Amino acid sequence: MTLAPPLTTLDALQAGQSATVIHLAQTAQEGGADVQRRLMELGFVPGERIRVLKRVLGGPLAVKVGESTFALRRFEAALVSIKPE
């Protein structure tokens, strides 16, 4: 029996890795509800499969959701709980 990978956040995923969205965290930052809503509108919803295409050192991540590609800032990616594949 193999153990499932532990949950982590999208900002920890390496380029080329895929995962499934598990949960979007609430944020205490100003505009937090707007950020969460924007992520959901982009397709970052529980059960959705995503893939990190590129990471820029200290910068944004290029993430594929469905047939679309988005650039996410690190703090946005940190709000997305994922289950790596």
JOMOTA-V870857 format. One record per pair of residues at least 4 apart in sequence whose C-alpha atoms are under 8 Angstrom apart, sorted by the first residue. I is the first residue (numbers start at 1). GAP is how many residues later the second one is. Records with the same first field share a line. If there is no record, write none. Layout:
BEGIN
I->GAP + GAP
END
This chain:
BEGIN
5->78 + 79 + 80
6->77 + 78
7->74 + 75 + 76 + 77
8->4 + 73 + 74 + 75 + 76
9->4 + 68 + 69 + 70 + 71 + 72 + 73
10->67 + 68 + 69 + 70 + 71 + 72
11->50 + 63 + 64 + 66 + 67
12->66
13->4 + 5 + 39 + 71
14->38 + 41
15->36 + 37 + 38 + 39 + 40
16->35 + 36 + 37 + 38
17->34 + 35 + 36 + 67 + 68
18->31 + 32 + 33 + 34 + 66 + 67
19->30 + 31 + 32 + 63 + 64 + 65 + 66
20->26 + 27 + 28 + 29 + 30 + 62 + 63 + 64 + 65
21->23 + 24 + 25 + 26 + 27 + 28 + 29 + 59 + 60 + 61 + 62
22->23 + 24 + 25 + 58 + 59 + 60 + 61
23->22 + 23 + 57 + 58 + 59
24->12 + 20 + 21 + 22 + 55 + 56 + 57
25->11 + 54 + 55 + 56
26->6 + 7 + 10 + 53
27->5 + 6 + 9 + 52
28->4
31->4
32->4
33->4
34->4
35->4 + 41
36->4 + 43
37->4
38->4
39->4 + 5 + 6 + 37
40->4 + 5
42->23
43->5 + 22 + 23
44->4 + 21 + 36
48->17 + 18
49->16 + 17
50->13 + 14 + 15 + 16
51->12 + 13 + 14
52->9 + 10 + 11 + 12
53->8 + 9 + 10 + 11
54->7 + 8 + 9
55->4 + 5 + 6 + 7
56->4 + 5
58->16
59->14 + 15
60->11 + 12 + 13 + 14
61->10 + 11 + 12 + 13 + 16
62->7 + 8 + 9 + 10
63->6 + 7 + 8 + 9
64->4 + 5 + 6
65->4 + 5
72->4 + 5
73->4
74->4
75->4
76->4
END
